Amino acid sequence: MAYVLLLEDLDSDVHDVKAALDQIGNFDLRRFDMPARAIDALSDALTSDSELPALIVVDLNLPQSSGYELLRFYHATPKLQAVPCAVWSVMNNEVDKKLTTWMGSKKMISKQSGPTTLRKSLASLLNGSAEPESPSQKSSAKSKTPASPGRRPTKRA
């Protein structure tokens, strides 16, 4: 059975991911609460030619470590690049978004976005399709679009 590797320390968040996966399809969930254990499991799968996860989901904010440890391993391991990786975290400022994207994350999902967004995001990554933009993403993209070149209006006294 295909599985999703989840790096998450909170049981309630694990429940949310499991609920989303149950709605998407038949996926096993392998949860790790420490990056070193997740890295060991992925290393074992790579060296034994075992099945790799269908998706890796990473929480950045962990009590004694950081999800960035797993992202560094993911980024440095070419064989893992075929596996989509998503960050699901409360830490979703612009610096985190840019850094996690650079490290290979295909999507950053805010934990505050709710179960529907989580489910749709996971489904799009598991199906290999792009997630449709939400209206708030479209409006923020429009506001960041530079004005068309041309003359600036002049002030009249």
N, C-alpha and C positions, 0 to 999 in steps of 0.2 A: 504494500500500500504506500502511496506517495505520502510524504510527511513534510511538515513545516517545522523548522527549527526556530524556537523562540527564546531570546535572552530577556528574561523579565523576572523581577524579584517579588512583585506583588501578586498574591493569589487572585485578587479581584480582577486584575488586568489579564491574567492568564485565562480566567473564566470568560472575559469579553472576547478575547481572540478565539477561544474554543467555540463560543457561540457563533461568531462570524464564520468560522470555517465550517461548522455544521450546516449553516445555511448555504454555503457555496458548493459543497460537495463532500466527498469521502476522503478526508485527510486526517492522518495521524498527527498529533501535536507532541513534539519533543521539547520539553521546557528545561532550560538551564537558568540558574540564578547567578552564576559567576562566569565571566568571559573565558577563563582558563578551561573550565569544563566543556564549554561549547567548542572551543578551539581544539581540545583533545578529541572530542567526538568527530569533528570535521576532519582532523588529521588522520584519525583511524579510518574513516570512510575513504579518504583519498589514497592512503597507502594500501588498503585491502581491496580496492576497487569495488567497495560496497556502494549502495545507492546513496546519492547525494540528496539533500532536501530539495523540494520543489520551490521553496521560498525560505529566506532567512529574514526574521523580524527582530530588530534590535531596539531595546530601550537604552538610552544613553546614561540615564541617571540611576546608578545602582549604589547601594549603601557603602560597600567597601572597595568599589572599583568603578570602571566606566565602560559603557558599550563601545567606546572608541577603541578599546583593546581588540575586540572582535572585528571591528571595521578595518583596523590596520592589518590584521591577518587576512581578511577577505581581499583587501586591496593588493596585498603582496602575493596572493596565491592565484596565478592565472587560471588554473583548472576550476576555480570557484566562480569565475566571471560569467559562466553560463547560467548560474543560479541567481535569480533576481534577489535583491536585498532591499529591505525597507527599514526605515527608522520610524518607530512609533514611540513618541516621547513627549513629555511636557516641555522639554528643552527644544524650542523651535524658533530661536531667533535667527536673524540673517546669517550670522557667522556660522552657527551650527548647520544651517541649510547648505551653505556653500561648502563647508568642510566635508559634510557627509556625502554630498554629491560628488565631490572630488575623490572621495574614498570609495566610490562605487555604488552608493545607495541610489536606487531608481526613484525612490519616493520618500518624502518625509511626511508623516501623518501625525497630526497633533492629537494628543489624547483627549483634548477638550472638544474635538470635532464630533464626537458621538459615535454610536454603533453603526449607523447607516453609512457614514463616510468610511469607517474602518472596513466594513464588509465590502463596499464597492472598491476601495483601494486594494484590498487583498485579492479580490476577484480579478481585477484588471491585471495585477502582477502575475497571478497564477495562470491566467489565460493568455498572457503575453500581449495584451492590448493596452493602449493608452487610456488612462483615466480621464473621463470627460471633466472639463473644468466646471467648478461650481460658479454660480453667479458672482459670489464675492471674489473669486479668483479672476474672473473676466473683468470685473470692474476695476480691480487693482491693477490688472495688466493694462487696461485702457489708460488709467491715470499715470502709468509709468511711460507710456508712449510719448516720445518727444514730439513737439509741435513740428508741423511741416516747415521746411525752410522758406524764407521769404522776408519781406520787409516787416519790421516791427512797427506797430502804430506809434505815431509821435504824439506827444502831449501838446495840447493847444492851451495857451494861456488865456 
